[in-house]
Amino acid sequence: MRKLLTMGLMFALLGLAIAAGVTSAYAAAVDETGQEAEFARIGLSKLGAGVAIGFAALGAGIGLGTASAAAIGVIAEKPELFGRTIIYIVFVEAVAIYGLVIALLLWMA
């Protein structure tokens, strides 16, 4: 669980780094051109993309750690329940994929 949580935190920090870069680029562009409105829309979409993937990966990391530990315990006792437990893990992983899709949609906007 610690590795998955670390991966989720790394993605969250990546999102914050993208947001910080966008903010500094926003400040530089407003000083030079004065066209604040269009760049603010673009900057906020990039900020939203970073936050979307960051929190989705963080939540998926925590959920995968919990669900995987429980699934391994169940499979150790009853191996015939493998198919049922793998479904829960796939659903948790889908959260990270949905966050990635939303981040890509916001990034392209």
DRENDO-1510 file (C-alpha; in Angstrom, 1 decimal, always signed):
<recs>
REC; n; res; u; v; w
REC; 1; MET; +0.0; +0.0; +0.0 .
REC; 2; ARG; +2.9; +2.3; +0.7 .
REC; 3; LYS; +4.2; +2.1; -2.9 .
REC; 4; LEU; +0.8; +2.8; -4.4 .
REC; 5; LEU; +0.2; +5.7; -2.0 .
REC; 6; THR; +3.7; +7.0; -3.0 .
REC; 7; MET; +2.7; +6.8; -6.7 .
REC; 8; GLY; -0.5; +8.6; -6.1 .
REC; 9; LEU; +1.4; +11.4; -4.2 .
REC; 10; MET; +3.9; +11.6; -7.1 .
REC; 11; PHE; +1.0; +12.1; -9.5 .
REC; 12; ALA; -0.5; +14.7; -7.2 .
REC; 13; LEU; +2.8; +16.6; -7.0 .
REC; 14; LEU; +3.1; +16.4; -10.8 .
REC; 15; GLY; -0.3; +18.0; -11.1 .
REC; 16; LEU; +0.8; +20.8; -8.7 .
REC; 17; ALA; +4.0; +21.3; -10.6 .
REC; 18; ILE; +2.0; +21.7; -13.8 .
REC; 19; ALA; -0.3; +24.2; -12.0 .
REC; 20; ALA; +2.7; +26.2; -10.8 .
REC; 21; GLY; +4.2; +26.4; -14.2 .
REC; 22; VAL; +0.9; +27.5; -15.7 .
REC; 23; THR; +0.6; +30.2; -13.0 .
REC; 24; SER; +4.0; +31.6; -13.6 .
REC; 25; ALA; +3.5; +31.5; -17.4 .
REC; 26; TYR; +0.1; +33.3; -16.8 .
REC; 27; ALA; +1.8; +36.1; -14.8 .
REC; 28; ALA; +4.5; +36.6; -17.5 .
REC; 29; ALA; +2.0; +36.7; -20.4 .
REC; 30; VAL; -0.3; +39.2; -18.7 .
REC; 31; ASP; +2.6; +41.6; -18.2 .
REC; 32; GLU; +3.7; +41.4; -21.8 .
REC; 33; THR; +0.5; +41.4; -23.8 .
REC; 34; GLY; -2.3; +42.5; -21.5 .
REC; 35; GLN; -4.6; +39.8; -23.1 .
REC; 36; GLU; -5.7; +38.3; -19.8 .
REC; 37; ALA; -9.0; +36.6; -20.5 .
REC; 38; GLU; -8.0; +34.0; -23.1 .
REC; 39; PHE; -4.8; +33.0; -21.3 .
REC; 40; ALA; -6.7; +32.7; -18.0 .
REC; 41; ARG; -9.1; +30.3; -19.6 .
REC; 42; ILE; -6.3; +28.2; -21.0 .
REC; 43; GLY; -4.3; +28.3; -17.7 .
REC; 44; LEU; -7.3; +27.3; -15.6 .
REC; 45; SER; -8.0; +24.3; -17.9 .
REC; 46; LYS; -4.4; +23.2; -17.5 .
REC; 47; LEU; -4.7; +23.6; -13.7 .
REC; 48; GLY; -7.9; +21.5; -13.7 .
REC; 49; ALA; -6.1; +18.8; -15.7 .
REC; 50; GLY; -3.3; +18.6; -13.2 .
REC; 51; VAL; -5.7; +18.5; -10.3 .
REC; 52; ALA; -7.9; +15.9; -12.0 .
REC; 53; ILE; -5.1; +13.4; -12.6 .
REC; 54; GLY; -3.4; +14.1; -9.3 .
REC; 55; PHE; -6.4; +13.4; -7.1 .
REC; 56; ALA; -7.6; +10.5; -9.3 .
REC; 57; ALA; -4.3; +8.8; -9.0 .
REC; 58; LEU; -4.1; +9.5; -5.3 .
REC; 59; GLY; -7.5; +8.0; -4.7 .
REC; 60; ALA; -6.8; +5.0; -6.9 .
REC; 61; GLY; -3.5; +4.4; -5.1 .
REC; 62; ILE; -5.2; +4.3; -1.8 .
REC; 63; GLY; -8.1; +2.2; -3.1 .
REC; 64; LEU; -5.8; -0.3; -4.8 .
REC; 65; GLY; -3.8; -0.8; -1.7 .
REC; 66; THR; -6.9; -1.5; +0.4 .
REC; 67; ALA; -8.7; -3.6; -2.2 .
REC; 68; SER; -5.6; -5.6; -3.2 .
REC; 69; ALA; -4.8; -6.5; +0.4 .
REC; 70; ALA; -8.3; -7.7; +1.0 .
REC; 71; ALA; -8.3; -9.6; -2.3 .
REC; 72; ILE; -5.1; -11.4; -1.4 .
REC; 73; GLY; -6.5; -12.4; +1.9 .
REC; 74; VAL; -9.7; -13.8; +0.3 .
REC; 75; ILE; -7.8; -15.7; -2.4 .
REC; 76; ALA; -5.5; -17.3; +0.2 .
REC; 77; GLU; -8.5; -18.8; +1.9 .
REC; 78; LYS; -10.8; -19.5; -1.1 .
REC; 79; PRO; -9.0; -19.6; -4.4 .
REC; 80; GLU; -12.3; -20.0; -6.3 .
REC; 81; LEU; -13.2; -16.3; -5.5 .
REC; 82; PHE; -10.3; -15.0; -7.6 .
REC; 83; GLY; -12.6; -13.8; -10.4 .
REC; 84; ARG; -14.9; -11.9; -8.1 .
REC; 85; THR; -12.0; -10.1; -6.3 .
REC; 86; ILE; -10.3; -9.1; -9.5 .
REC; 87; ILE; -13.4; -7.2; -10.5 .
REC; 88; TYR; -13.1; -4.9; -7.5 .
REC; 89; ILE; -9.5; -4.1; -8.3 .
REC; 90; VAL; -10.4; -3.3; -11.9 .
REC; 91; PHE; -13.2; -0.9; -10.8 .
REC; 92; VAL; -10.7; +0.9; -8.6 .
REC; 93; GLU; -8.2; +1.1; -11.4 .
REC; 94; ALA; -10.9; +2.6; -13.6 .
REC; 95; VAL; -11.0; +5.6; -11.4 .
REC; 96; ALA; -7.4; +6.5; -12.3 .
REC; 97; ILE; -8.2; +5.9; -16.0 .
REC; 98; TYR; -11.3; +8.2; -15.8 .
REC; 99; GLY; -9.1; +10.9; -14.2 .
REC; 100; LEU; -6.6; +10.5; -17.0 .
REC; 101; VAL; -9.3; +10.9; -19.6 .
REC; 102; ILE; -10.7; +14.0; -17.9 .
REC; 103; ALA; -7.2; +15.5; -17.6 .
REC; 104; LEU; -6.5; +14.9; -21.3 .
REC; 105; LEU; -9.8; +16.5; -22.3 .
REC; 106; LEU; -9.0; +19.5; -20.2 .
REC; 107; TRP; -5.5; +19.7; -21.5 .
REC; 108; MET; -6.7; +19.7; -25.1 .
REC; 109; ALA; -9.4; +22.4; -24.4 .
</recs>
